[in-house]
Amino acid sequence: MNSKILLSELIANVEGDSTEHIVFEYVAGTSHIEKKELTVPLQYQYLDKILLGTQTCVIPESLIVTEQDGLEKLLSYSKHKIHKFFNLMDERNVSCLLVCNKAEVSSDIKKRAEKFAVPILRTTLPARIVVSTILDKIHNTLVETKVIHGSMIDVFGMGVLLLGKSGVGKSETTLELLLRGHRLVADDLVKLYKGRLGKIAGTYYKKQAFGLMELRGVGIIDINNIYGPSALRPVKDLDIVIRLISWEEEKELKKSSRLTERDIESFENLLSTGSFISEKEEDSVYEIFNTKAYYKEIPVGPGRNIATIVEVIVKNYLSQINRL
């Protein structure tokens, strides 16, 4: 079933997978933006494709995207034909004409846009990036989310989610990883959702909390002020889930000596094949939204450098997937 989303909501703070967000310049017809709606799933068309044939087909309530080529093609038409095209966009209630890649908009096109209440927005980014980001924004606005207590970091390009009981050392480990050049996604509260392409992604719970961390005995610290924007990443796909557990929890979970028959079997298998294939899947998988992520547990205790162990887990994971 189709639903509607306001154009004004869609273009507000559209963020991609970077520290920057897409800035839209209002070029013409902007007094009509508040009334414009788009149908979800999003219907979008490229202007140069619309103008290719003899029959002009414009989808109702669609988003029309163009770069310089599309605008030049439109300007090659007679003034009467340009007039008819904007009239058709008005009749089909097109949400806006989105001009990408810093394309120049002529005064004649601006005049028609004002006359027929067709907003024109412009951005410096290429059309394919803008469309992909807008599709992600719509998906993320409507998709089911889950907020959990933890910290998420980009470690060697892998999204790592740290879980564990309060006080186990998640924020301290995260801070140590930031000192080593890795990037913070979210601390304390992490919002997870299934992305448009099927992968689980993590981000901050609220925009005001992005880049903030709470350290016991110190209080709230601003990572951007201390380490700069390069230490932050607003969105990251989830690859690895690591749960920090106390030694008491480890003993309770294992209830056996450190070296078991299974450990010996796994070690012998490692020597012969290079991987612990005897490891049970349920011990190494974290499932959320019917999607699986690699899972490990790290016992936390005096003298253990948890940040180093996290890095080793990530490097080991990368070495395993690169073998496939």
C-alpha positions as CSV (number, residue, x, y, z in Angstrom):
1,M,0.0,0.0,0.0
2,N,1.4,3.4,-1.0
3,S,1.8,6.2,1.5
4,K,2.8,9.8,1.3
5,I,5.8,11.8,2.5
6,L,6.1,15.6,2.5
7,L,8.8,17.0,0.3
8,S,9.8,19.5,3.0
9,E,10.4,16.6,5.5
10,L,12.4,14.6,2.9
11,I,14.9,17.4,2.1
12,A,15.4,18.4,5.7
13,N,18.9,17.2,6.9
14,V,19.4,14.5,4.3
15,E,22.5,12.7,5.5
16,G,24.6,10.2,3.6
17,D,27.2,7.8,4.9
18,S,29.6,10.6,5.8
19,T,29.9,13.6,8.1
20,E,28.3,15.9,5.5
21,H,24.7,16.2,4.6
22,I,23.2,17.2,1.2
23,V,22.5,20.9,1.0
24,F,19.6,21.9,-1.2
25,E,19.6,25.4,-2.8
26,Y,16.1,26.8,-3.4
27,V,16.2,28.1,-7.0
28,A,12.5,28.7,-7.9
29,G,8.9,27.9,-6.9
30,T,10.0,27.4,-3.3
31,S,6.8,28.9,-1.9
32,H,5.0,25.8,-3.0
33,I,7.3,23.3,-1.3
34,E,5.2,22.9,1.9
35,K,2.3,21.6,-0.2
36,K,4.2,19.0,-2.2
37,E,4.1,15.3,-1.4
38,L,5.8,12.2,-2.8
39,T,4.4,8.7,-3.1
40,V,6.2,6.0,-1.2
41,P,7.7,3.8,-2.7
42,L,9.4,6.8,-4.4
43,Q,8.6,7.4,-8.1
44,Y,11.5,9.3,-9.7
45,Q,12.4,10.1,-13.3
46,Y,15.4,11.5,-15.1
47,L,14.6,14.6,-17.2
48,D,16.8,13.5,-20.2
49,K,15.0,10.2,-20.3
50,I,11.5,11.8,-20.2
51,L,12.4,14.0,-23.2
52,L,13.9,11.2,-25.3
53,G,10.7,10.1,-27.1
54,T,7.9,11.8,-28.9
55,Q,5.4,11.0,-26.1
56,T,6.2,12.9,-22.8
57,C,5.3,10.6,-19.9
58,V,5.4,12.2,-16.4
59,I,4.5,10.0,-13.4
60,P,2.1,11.8,-10.9
61,E,3.7,13.1,-7.7
62,S,7.1,12.0,-8.9
63,L,10.5,13.5,-8.4
64,I,12.2,14.6,-11.6
65,V,16.0,14.6,-11.5
66,T,18.4,16.2,-13.9
67,E,21.9,17.4,-14.6
68,Q,23.2,19.8,-17.2
69,D,22.3,17.5,-20.2
70,G,18.6,17.3,-19.3
71,L,18.3,21.1,-18.9
72,E,20.0,21.7,-22.2
73,K,17.7,19.2,-23.9
74,L,14.7,21.0,-22.4
75,L,16.0,24.4,-23.6
76,S,16.4,23.1,-27.1
77,Y,12.6,22.9,-27.3
78,S,10.5,25.8,-28.4
79,K,9.0,28.1,-25.8
80,H,5.6,26.7,-26.5
81,K,6.8,23.2,-25.9
82,I,8.6,24.2,-22.7
83,H,5.3,25.8,-21.5
84,K,3.4,22.6,-22.3
85,F,5.9,20.5,-20.4
86,F,5.7,22.6,-17.2
87,N,1.9,22.6,-17.5
88,L,2.0,18.8,-17.6
89,M,4.2,18.7,-14.5
90,D,1.7,21.0,-12.8
91,E,-1.2,18.7,-13.8
92,R,0.6,15.6,-12.6
93,N,1.5,17.4,-9.3
94,V,5.3,16.7,-9.7
95,S,6.9,17.3,-6.3
96,C,9.9,19.1,-7.7
97,L,12.6,19.4,-10.3
98,L,15.9,18.4,-8.6
99,V,18.9,19.8,-10.4
100,C,22.2,18.0,-9.5
101,N,25.9,18.5,-10.1
102,K,25.8,22.3,-10.0
103,A,23.9,22.6,-13.3
104,E,22.9,26.1,-14.4
105,V,19.1,26.9,-14.5
106,S,18.1,29.4,-17.1
107,S,15.9,32.4,-16.2
108,D,13.2,31.0,-18.7
109,I,13.0,27.7,-16.8
110,K,12.8,29.5,-13.5
111,K,10.0,31.7,-14.8
112,R,8.0,28.6,-15.9
113,A,8.6,26.9,-12.6
114,E,7.2,29.9,-10.7
115,K,4.2,30.1,-13.0
116,F,3.3,26.4,-12.7
117,A,4.2,25.9,-9.0
118,V,7.0,23.5,-9.7
119,P,9.8,23.9,-7.1
120,I,13.3,23.7,-8.4
121,L,16.0,22.6,-5.9
122,R,19.7,22.4,-6.7
123,T,22.6,20.5,-5.1
124,T,26.3,20.2,-5.9
125,L,26.3,16.3,-5.8
126,P,25.9,14.0,-8.8
127,A,22.3,12.7,-9.5
128,R,23.1,9.0,-8.7
129,I,24.4,9.9,-5.2
130,V,21.5,12.2,-4.5
131,V,18.8,9.7,-5.6
132,S,20.5,6.9,-3.6
133,T,20.7,9.0,-0.5
134,I,17.0,10.1,-0.8
135,L,15.9,6.5,-1.2
136,D,17.9,5.6,1.9
137,K,16.3,8.5,3.8
138,I,12.8,7.4,2.9
139,H,13.5,3.8,3.8
140,N,15.1,4.8,7.1
141,T,12.1,7.1,8.0
142,L,9.6,4.2,7.6
143,V,11.6,1.1,8.6
144,E,11.4,-0.6,11.9
145,T,14.2,0.4,14.4
146,K,15.6,-1.0,17.6
147,V,17.5,1.0,20.2
148,I,19.9,-0.9,22.4
149,H,22.5,0.0,25.1
150,G,26.0,-0.3,23.6
151,S,28.7,1.5,21.7
152,M,29.3,1.3,17.9
153,I,32.6,2.0,16.3
154,D,34.1,1.8,12.8
155,V,37.2,-0.4,13.3
156,F,39.3,-1.0,10.1
157,G,36.2,-0.3,8.0
158,M,34.1,-2.8,9.9
159,G,31.1,-1.8,12.0
160,V,31.6,-3.1,15.5
161,L,28.8,-3.1,18.1
162,L,30.0,-3.4,21.8
163,L,27.5,-4.8,24.2
164,G,27.7,-5.6,27.9
165,K,26.3,-4.8,31.3
166,S,26.6,-1.2,32.7
167,G,30.0,-0.5,34.0
168,V,31.8,-3.3,32.1
169,G,33.9,-0.9,30.1
170,K,32.2,-0.3,26.8
171,S,32.8,3.5,26.7
172,E,36.4,3.1,28.0
173,T,37.1,0.6,25.3
174,T,35.5,2.8,22.7
175,L,37.6,5.8,23.8
176,E,40.8,3.7,23.5
177,L,39.8,2.6,20.0
178,L,39.3,6.3,19.0
179,L,42.8,7.1,20.3
180,R,44.0,4.5,17.8
181,G,42.4,6.2,14.9
182,H,39.1,4.4,14.7
183,R,35.7,6.3,14.4
184,L,32.8,6.6,16.7
185,V,29.2,6.0,15.4
186,A,27.3,6.1,18.7
187,D,27.9,5.7,22.4
188,D,25.5,4.5,25.1
189,L,22.4,4.2,22.9
190,V,22.7,2.8,19.3
191,K,19.8,2.8,16.9
192,L,19.8,-0.3,14.6
193,Y,17.7,-0.7,11.5
194,K,17.6,-2.8,8.3
195,G,18.9,-0.8,5.4
196,R,17.4,-0.6,1.9
197,L,19.9,-3.2,0.6
198,G,19.2,-5.7,3.4
199,K,22.1,-5.0,5.7
200,I,21.8,-3.9,9.4
201,A,23.0,-0.4,10.0
202,G,23.7,1.5,13.2
203,T,23.5,5.2,14.0
204,Y,23.0,7.6,16.9
205,Y,19.7,7.6,18.8
206,K,19.1,11.3,18.6
207,K,20.9,14.0,16.5
208,Q,21.8,15.9,19.6
209,A,23.7,12.9,21.0
210,F,25.9,12.4,17.9
211,G,29.6,12.6,18.9
212,L,28.9,12.7,22.7
213,M,30.3,10.1,25.1
214,E,29.8,9.7,28.9
215,L,32.8,8.5,30.9
216,R,32.4,7.6,34.6
217,G,34.3,10.1,36.7
218,V,34.6,12.6,33.8
219,G,31.1,13.2,32.6
220,I,30.0,14.1,29.0
221,I,32.7,14.7,26.5
222,D,32.4,16.0,22.9
223,I,34.5,13.8,20.6
224,N,34.3,16.4,17.8
225,N,35.9,19.1,20.0
226,I,38.6,16.7,21.3
227,Y,39.5,14.6,18.2
228,G,37.9,16.4,15.3
229,P,35.2,15.4,12.8
230,S,37.4,12.7,11.3
231,A,36.8,10.6,14.5
232,L,33.1,10.4,13.8
233,R,30.9,8.5,11.4
234,P,27.1,9.0,11.6
235,V,26.0,5.7,10.0
236,K,27.8,2.3,9.6
237,D,26.7,-1.2,8.5
238,L,26.9,-3.7,11.3
239,D,29.5,-6.5,10.7
240,I,30.6,-7.7,14.2
241,V,28.9,-7.8,17.6
242,I,31.2,-8.1,20.6
243,R,29.8,-8.6,24.1
244,L,32.1,-7.7,27.0
245,I,31.5,-10.0,30.0
246,S,33.0,-10.2,33.5
247,W,35.2,-13.1,34.6
248,E,32.3,-14.2,36.8
249,E,30.0,-14.3,33.8
250,E,32.6,-16.3,31.9
251,K,32.9,-18.9,34.6
252,E,29.1,-19.2,34.9
253,L,28.8,-19.6,31.1
254,K,31.6,-22.1,30.7
255,K,31.5,-24.1,34.0
256,S,34.4,-26.1,32.8
257,S,38.2,-26.0,32.6
258,R,39.8,-23.6,30.2
259,L,41.0,-26.4,27.9
260,T,38.2,-28.8,26.9
261,E,38.0,-31.6,24.4
262,R,36.3,-29.2,22.0
263,D,39.2,-26.7,22.4
264,I,41.7,-29.5,21.5
265,E,39.6,-30.6,18.5
266,S,39.4,-27.0,17.3
267,F,43.1,-26.4,17.8
268,E,44.0,-29.6,15.8
269,N,41.6,-28.5,13.1
270,L,43.3,-25.1,13.0
271,L,46.7,-26.7,12.4
272,S,45.4,-28.8,9.6
273,T,42.9,-26.5,7.8
274,G,43.6,-23.0,9.1
275,S,40.1,-22.4,10.6
276,F,38.1,-23.4,13.7
277,I,35.3,-25.2,11.7
278,S,34.2,-27.1,14.8
279,E,33.0,-23.9,16.4
280,K,29.2,-24.1,16.8
281,E,27.3,-21.5,14.7
282,E,25.1,-20.4,17.6
283,D,28.2,-19.5,19.5
284,S,29.4,-17.1,16.8
285,V,26.2,-15.5,15.4
286,Y,24.1,-12.5,16.6
287,E,20.7,-12.2,15.0
288,I,18.6,-9.1,14.7
289,F,15.8,-8.3,12.2
290,N,16.3,-11.9,10.9
291,T,19.8,-11.0,9.8
292,K,23.0,-12.5,11.2
293,A,26.2,-10.8,12.3
294,Y,29.5,-12.3,13.5
295,Y,29.5,-12.6,17.3
296,K,32.2,-12.9,20.0
297,E,32.4,-12.6,23.7
298,I,35.4,-11.1,25.5
299,P,36.0,-11.7,29.3
300,V,37.0,-8.4,30.9
301,G,39.6,-8.5,33.7
302,P,42.6,-6.7,35.2
303,G,45.6,-6.6,32.8
304,R,43.5,-7.3,29.6
305,N,43.7,-4.7,26.9
306,I,40.2,-5.0,25.5
307,A,40.8,-2.5,22.6
308,T,43.7,-4.6,21.3
309,I,41.6,-7.7,21.5
310,V,38.8,-6.0,19.6
311,E,41.2,-5.0,16.9
312,V,42.5,-8.6,16.7
313,I,38.9,-10.0,16.4
314,V,38.3,-7.5,13.5
315,K,41.5,-8.4,11.7
316,N,40.9,-12.1,12.2
317,Y,37.3,-11.7,10.8
318,L,38.7,-9.8,7.8
319,S,41.3,-12.5,7.1
320,Q,38.6,-15.2,7.2
321,I,36.2,-13.4,4.8
322,N,39.1,-12.5,2.5
323,R,39.8,-16.3,2.1
324,L,36.3,-17.0,0.8
